[in-house]
Amino acid sequence: MAFLAVFTAALNLRAGIASLGPVLADMLGALGASGTWAGVLTAMPGMFFAIMGVLAVPIAMRVGVSRTLTAGMVLTLAGLALRPFVGSIALFLPLTALVVSGIALSNVLLPAWIKAHGGRHVVILMTIYGAVLGLSGALGPLSALVAQWQGALLVWALPAVVQLLVWIVVLRHAGVDIPDHGAGSGDVQSAADSASGSAAAGASSNAKASLWSSPTAVFLMIFFGLQSMTAYTQMGWMPQMLTDAGVSSHTASIAIALVGAMNVIGGLVMPTIIDRARSLAPFPVAFGVLTVLGYLGILLGASAAPLLWAFLLGIGGFCFPTALALIPARSRSPLVTARLSGFVQPVGYVIAAVGPFLVGVAYQYAGEWTGILWALIVCAVLMGLVGLRASRSVFIDDELGAVPYAGSGD
């Protein structure tokens, strides 16, 4: 059941968003909307990911992680099922907000749910989460190849239905799983109620201590932000970089697909590597170096070997599953995992939205990529250095002054 819960949730984490881009122009034309709305719609994921990143944990603390996740899935399904049938952008926009809001809740809370309910299988469940999330992003745009814009969007309501059915069953087993210190899988709240006095004191400290007081949490937040900016910039602008350098649009499309395929591989291998490696320091540094080499290849000889540069950037993109896997790996309790996820991801997705926007503004005024690529190279260097610090073998619970966690999976 845990496998099905994570698989179905991760499969719905990107497709409902990624399916809109390829049919955006057709949708705007059909609804009689101006191009200005395209900017609003493409900015919504980053904006709502940030908003829900702030709100998700407080909501889960009141009603439970599983209930909050399931409520978000209802929102996603409603938006996906209804928006292909509306006749105006004024209705399409709030329905898209429902889709993105529900997905954003899962983005933040699913790692905490895995931590609380995964038991001995936390690593494999995080592996499924990262890999299937990448698969969702890769599959989303493909629906545009076989259907008009309405069908291309509506088809993703089907996996959303399956997801909701699975999680209705999950609710019967999970109960009101309010994250608290000392909680394991199953009945989280009852475990907290039976904790010792010292554990309760640690829980209080854990819940109140600001994550800004944890150096590891701050560096992990910056690491997540820089890798998000790099990933979304590549998704939005790498094909244009290549075609401007004389690469065919067909090859440019294959190149960006190759980057996406490497994200799936990264999601499969990085959680296990993080769990078993004695030191994680080499990995963010290596990924940063490979990202630098990929950008240098595009800068100095894009048409010489575009698929090689895409391959290097794809391996560098292993920073994304690394950052995701570090959230539960650097926290002991489900409470700290949930708080850390809600601390790291909002800033990351704000940067992910701002980065490609600034690249677009710079490209509009400069008309070429030299300065932009050098700026991206600098960001890749910073990403590697910040990731080096974020991957230190410490627990954020300890930096917050919390007592050791003795729940399931540890």
N, C-alpha and C positions, 0 to 999 in steps of 0.2 A: 504494500500500500504506500509506503514511503517513497519507493521507486516511482510508482505511478504518479503520486502527488507532485514530486519534483519534476519529472519528465513533462507532464502535461502543463505545469505552470511555466517551465522554461521555454517550452515550445510556443507559448503565447506572449513571450516577453519582447519580441521585436517585430514579428510579422505584421501585426496590425498597424505599426508605424511605418515599416519599410515598404509596405505595399502601396502606400499613397504616392510616393515620389514619382514613379514611372507613369502614373495616370493623372498627375496633378494638373497638367495643362488641359487635358480632356475634361476633367471634372469642373475646372473653373469655367471653361467655355460652355459646358452644358448648363451650369447654374447662372451664367451671365455675370460672373464675378470678375473684378479687375485683377491684374497681376499683383497688386498690393497684398491681396489676401494670401498669396503664395508665401510671402515672407512671414506673415502671421502664423500660418499653419506649420511651416518648417521650424519656426522658433518654439512652438508649443511643447515638443518633447523635453527640451532642456529646461524650459520654464516650469513645467509641471513636475518634472523629476525633482527639481530643486524644492518646490513648494511641498510636495508630498514627502520628500526626504525629511523635512522639518516636522511635519504633522504625523507621520506614520507611527513613530514610537509612542508619543503621547496617547494616540488612539488605541494602539495595541495594549498599552498599560491599563487602559480602562475596560476594554471589552475582550481582550485576548488576541494572540497573534493569528491563530487559525480563523477566528471570526473576521478579523480585519482583512486578512488575505482573501477570504471568500467573498466578503462584501465588495472588495476591489474587482474581483472576477465578474461579479454581477454587473458592475459599472462597465467593464470592458465589453462584455457580451452585449449589453444594451446598445452601446455606441456602435459596435461593429454591425449589429443586426439592423439597425434603423437608418444609419446615415446614407446607405446607397439609395434609399427611397425618397429622400427629401428633395425639395425643389428649389431651395434657396440656400445661399451661403450662411444666412443668419441662423438656420437650423443645423447646417452641416458643422459649423464651428463648435457649438456646445456639445454635440455628439462626439466630435473628435476629442474634445476635452475629457469626456467620460472615458473614452478608450485609453487616453494617455494617463489619466489619473489612476485608473485601476492597475495599469502596467507599472506605474511608478510605485504603488504600494508594494507590489510583489518584488520589485527591484530592491527595496530597502529591507523588507521583512523576511523574504525567503531564506537568506543565509541564517537569520536568527531562528527560524523554524527548523532548519536542518540541524542547527546546533542543539536545540532543545529536544528534538524527536529522533535524531539520526542514530543515537546510541553508538555502537561500534562502527557504524557505516557512514560516519560524517564525511570522510574523505571521498568515498565513492559517490555519495550524493552530491558533494560539491563538484566532483568531476562531471557528473551528469548535468548539473546546473550550468556550468561554464560551457560545456560542449554543445548542449542543445540550445542554449541561448545564442551561440554563434550560428548554429544551424538555422534558427528562427530568422535571424537577420539576413542570411543568405537566401532562404526560400521566399521571404516576403515579396521581393520585387518580381519573382518569376510568374506570379499569377497574372501579371499584365501581359504576358506573352500569349495567353490562351483565352482571354476574356476582355470585354469592354470594361470601362472603369467601374461600373456598378458591380459586375460579377467579380472583378479583380479584388474589390474590397469586401464583398459579401462572403466570399469563400472562406475567409479567415474567421467568420463567426462559427464555423463548424468545429474547429479545434477548441474554440472558446466554450462551446456547449459541452464537449467531452471533459474539458478542464473543470467546469462547474459541477458536473455530475460526480467526478472523482472526489472533489473537495467537500461535497455534501456528505459523502461517506467518511471522509477524514474528520469532519466536525464531530461525528458521533463518537469517535475514539479519542480525539484530542481534548474535548471539553473546553473549559475556559482557561486556556494556557497563557495566563498573564506572566510575562517574564519577570523572574526575581532571582536574587542570588541564592545559590544552593539548590536550584531546581534542575531536575533531570527530565528525561523524556516521560511522556504520560501526563500525570496530573501535576503541572508546574506549581500551581498555587498551593496545593496541599503540602508539597515538599517544603515550600518556603515557610508555611505555618508551623511545621514541626522542626525547623532548624534550631540549633542551639543559640544561646544568647550572643556568643561571639560572632556567629555567622550572621545573625540578624543585624548586629552592629555593622558588620562589613557590608551587608546589603544596603543599609542606609547610606553609608559613606559612598558606596558604589553608585547609588542612584543619584546622589547630590553632587558628587565631584565633577567639575567641568572637564570635558575631554580636552579643552585647550591646555589643561595642566599636564597632559601626557605628551611628551615629545614624539613618541612613536605614533600616536594618533594624528598629530599635526602633520608629520612627514608623510604618513600614509594618505592623508587627505590631499596633500599637494601632489603626491605621486599619482593618485587616481585622477586628479584634475589634468595633469600634464599628459597622461596617456590617453585620456578621453579626448582632449583637444587634438592630439595627434591622429587618433583614430577617425574622428568625425571630419577633420580636415582632409584626410585621405579619401574617405567615402565621398565627400562633396566635391573635391577639387583635383584629385590625382588624374582622372581621365583628361581633364582640361590641360593640366600640365604636360601630359604626354602628347596629346594631339597638337598643342601649340608648338611642340618640338619636332613635329613631322611624323609622329607615330599614327598609324591608322586608327580610326575609331573602333574597329573590330578588335585590334590588338589591345587597345586601351581598356575595352570592356573585359577582355580576358584577364588583363592585369589586375583590375580591381576585384574580379571574381577570385583570383588567386589569393589576394590578400584576405578575402573573406574565408576562403577554405583553410588558410593557415590559422585563422582564429578558432575554427572548430578543433583543429589538431591541438592548439595551445590549451583549449579548454579541457581536452582529454588528458593531457600529460602533466600540466603544471600542478594541480592539486596534490597528486601523488608525489611529485618531486619535492614540493614544499613540505609535505608531511615527513618525508624520509631523509631529506638532505640535512647534513650537519650544519652547513652554512649556506644561506641563501644569497650572500653578498655577490657571488659571481654572476648571478642571473640578471638582475636589473642592469648591471653594468654592461653585460654582453648584449642585452636587448637594446640598450641605448646606443651602443657602438654600431650594431647592425642597422638601426634606424638612421643613424648618421650616414652610413655607407649607402643606404638606399636613396636618401635625399641627394647625396653627392653624385650618385650615378645619374639621377634625373637632371641635376644641374649641369654636369659636365658632358654627358653623352646619353641622353634619354633614348634616342633612336637606336643606339648601338646594341642594347640588351634590355629592353623595357621589362621583360618578364623576370629577368634576374633582379632588377631593382625592386620589382613588386614582391618577389620572393623574400628578399632581404627585409623589406618593410613588413611583410607578413610575419616573419620570425620575430622582428622587433615588436610586433603587436602582441606577442605573448605577455607583454606587460599588463594587458587587460585581464586575462584570467589570473595572472599572478596577483594583481591588486585585489581582485575579488576573493581569491583563496586566502589572502593575508587577513581578511576581516575576521573570519572565525579562527584562523591559525594564531593570531596575536591576541585573542581574548579567550578567557576561560568560561565565563558564565553566559547564558543566553541573553541576560539583561545587557551586559556590556557589548555583546555581539550586536544586538539590536540598536543600542545607542551609537556604537561605532559606525554601523552601516548608515544610520541616519545622519551622522556627522560627516562621513567621508563623501557620500554620493551626491548630496545637494550641490556642494561646491564644485565637484567634478563635472556635473552636468551643466552648471552655469558656464564654466570655462569651456566645456564642449560646445555650447551654443555660441559663446562670444568669439572663440577662436576662428571658426570658419567664416563668421560674419566679418571679422577684421581682415581676414585673408581676401574676402571678396571686395571689400572697400579698397584695400591696397592694390589689388589687381585692376580694379576699375580705373584708378588714377595712374598707376605705373604702366599698365599694359604689358608687363612682362614679369617673369618669375624669379629673377636672380636674387633680388633683395628678400623676397618672401621665403625662398628656399634657404637662404642663409639664416633667417630668423627661425625657421623650423629646425634647422640643424642645431642652433643654440638651445632651443627648447628640448631637443632630444638629449643633448649633453646634460642639461639640468635634470631631465627625467631620470637618467641613469644614476646621477649623484644622489638625488632625493630618494630614489628607490633603494639605493644602497643603505641609507640610514633607516628607511621604513622597514626593511627586512631583517633588522637585528633581532636576535633570538631573545626577546623579552615579551612579557605579558602586560598588556595595557591595564589589566586589573591591578597589577602590582604597582604600576605608576600612579594609579588613582588611590592607592592605599587600601584596596579591598582585600578581604581575607581569601585564602586559596579556595578555589571552587572544586567541589567533589561530586559533580553531577555525572550523568551518563556520558560516555565517550571519552573520559579522561582517566 
